[in-house]
Amino acid sequence: MSENQDPVHKRFEIRGMSREQTQQIQQLAAQMASQQVQRAMQATSNFITTVVALVSSALGFVAALAWNNAIQTWLASIDKVSVTSVEGEFIYALVATGFAIIVILILGFITSRIFKQGKNLITSGN
């Protein structure tokens, strides 16, 4: 054994492995470590994406409840509509549905502009 060998090579040489075998083992170990890091990063990314989606959904629900109260109060302010009547409930449902459809169409348009033709305009710089 020469004095300038690193400790890893010395340990493998003691076990009867050649320098080439030692280098192959080190390369495989480096590849495995790299794959583990990539998996950990993917898991972290998935976790963050899930948390953001859950928080966004919760905030959307709170906003929907606020709009529910706002629309009911607005309909109650109209003299011809009684929110407590069956007709008032149907009018409220139609107004809320119409509002939801308009917002969904606008969001769909914005999304299609952002992800135009399969290209993400946010990350592609175009």
C-alpha positions in Angstrom: 0.0 0.0 0.0 1.3 3.4 -0.9 1.3 6.3 1.6 -0.6 8.7 -0.7 -3.8 6.7 -0.9 -6.9 8.1 0.7 -8.5 6.2 3.6 -11.4 4.9 1.5 -9.1 3.3 -1.1 -7.1 1.8 1.8 -10.1 0.2 3.4 -11.3 -1.4 0.1 -7.8 -2.5 -0.7 -7.6 -4.3 2.6 -10.8 -6.2 1.6 -9.1 -7.3 -1.7 -10.7 -4.8 -4.1 -8.9 -3.1 -6.8 -8.7 0.7 -7.3 -11.1 0.5 -10.3 -13.6 -1.5 -8.1 -13.3 1.1 -5.4 -13.9 3.9 -7.9 -17.0 2.1 -9.2 -18.4 1.7 -5.7 -17.8 5.4 -5.0 -19.5 6.4 -8.3 -22.5 4.2 -7.4 -22.6 5.6 -3.9 -22.6 9.2 -5.3 -25.4 8.3 -7.8 -27.5 6.8 -5.0 -26.9 9.9 -2.8 -27.9 12.1 -5.7 -31.1 10.1 -6.3 -32.0 10.3 -2.6 -31.5 14.1 -2.6 -33.7 14.4 -5.7 -36.4 12.2 -4.0 -36.2 14.3 -0.9 -36.5 17.5 -2.9 -39.5 16.1 -4.8 -41.2 15.1 -1.6 -40.6 18.5 -0.1 -42.0 20.2 -3.2 -45.1 17.9 -3.1 -45.6 18.7 0.5 -45.3 22.5 0.0 -47.7 22.3 -3.0 -50.2 20.4 -1.0 -50.1 22.8 1.9 -50.5 25.8 -0.4 -53.5 24.1 -2.1 -55.1 23.4 1.3 -54.5 26.9 2.6 -55.8 28.4 -0.7 -58.9 26.2 -0.4 -59.5 27.3 3.2 -59.2 31.0 2.2 -61.5 30.4 -0.8 -64.1 28.9 1.6 -63.9 31.9 3.9 -64.2 34.3 0.9 -67.2 32.3 -0.3 -68.9 32.7 3.1 -68.2 36.4 3.0 -69.8 36.6 -0.5 -72.7 34.6 0.8 -73.4 37.1 3.5 -72.8 40.1 1.1 -75.3 38.7 -1.5 -77.9 37.9 1.1 -77.6 41.4 2.6 -77.8 43.0 -0.9 -80.9 41.0 -1.8 -82.5 41.9 1.5 -82.0 45.6 0.7 -84.1 45.2 -2.5 -87.7 45.9 -1.6 -89.2 43.5 -4.1 -87.2 40.5 -2.9 -87.7 38.8 0.5 -84.6 36.6 1.2 -86.7 34.5 3.6 -89.2 33.5 0.9 -88.8 30.6 -1.5 -88.6 33.0 -4.5 -85.9 35.0 -2.6 -83.9 31.8 -2.1 -84.1 31.0 -5.8 -83.1 34.5 -6.8 -80.2 34.3 -4.3 -79.1 30.9 -5.8 -79.3 32.3 -9.4 -77.3 35.4 -8.5 -74.6 33.3 -6.6 -74.5 30.9 -9.6 -74.1 33.6 -12.1 -71.4 35.3 -10.1 -69.6 31.9 -9.8 -69.8 31.3 -13.5 -68.4 34.7 -14.3 -65.5 34.3 -11.9 -64.7 30.8 -13.2 -64.7 32.0 -16.8 -62.4 34.9 -15.9 -60.0 32.6 -14.0 -60.1 30.1 -16.9 -59.2 32.9 -19.4 -56.3 34.1 -17.1 -55.0 30.5 -16.7 -55.1 29.9 -20.5 -53.1 33.1 -21.0 -50.5 32.1 -18.4 -50.1 28.5 -19.7 -50.6 29.4 -23.4 -50.2 26.5 -25.8 -48.6 24.3 -23.1 -45.9 26.8 -22.4 -45.7 28.3 -18.9 -45.3 32.0 -19.5 -44.3 32.7 -15.9 -41.2 30.5 -16.0 -40.4 30.6 -19.7 -39.9 34.4 -19.8 -42.1 35.0 -22.8 
